[in-house]
Amino acid sequence: MNNDKNGKKILITIGWLSAVLALGFFPLFLGIVACCMGVVLKRDYEATTHGHMLMFAGVIGFIGGWIINYVLLQLF
């Protein structure tokens, strides 16, 4: 039997999309969403690998998004 909780795949998908999109659009909001998805996956779904990677990717997306936005604003 499949003992996976319902919704694990959708949380992973939303988390990774948020982490990637944080580089270009709304880095504060999407970076936090990715980190929160990582925490939920780690704590509630026992997916520690995805949880840690999403938390790290959320922080990188947040910082990278701020840097990219700052550079683009200085150029234009």
Secondary structure, DSSP 4 states (H G I P E B T S, - for coil): ---PPTTHHHHHHHHHHHHHHTTTS-HHHHHHHHHHHHHHHHHHS--HHHHHHHHHHHHHHHHHHHHHHHHHHHH-
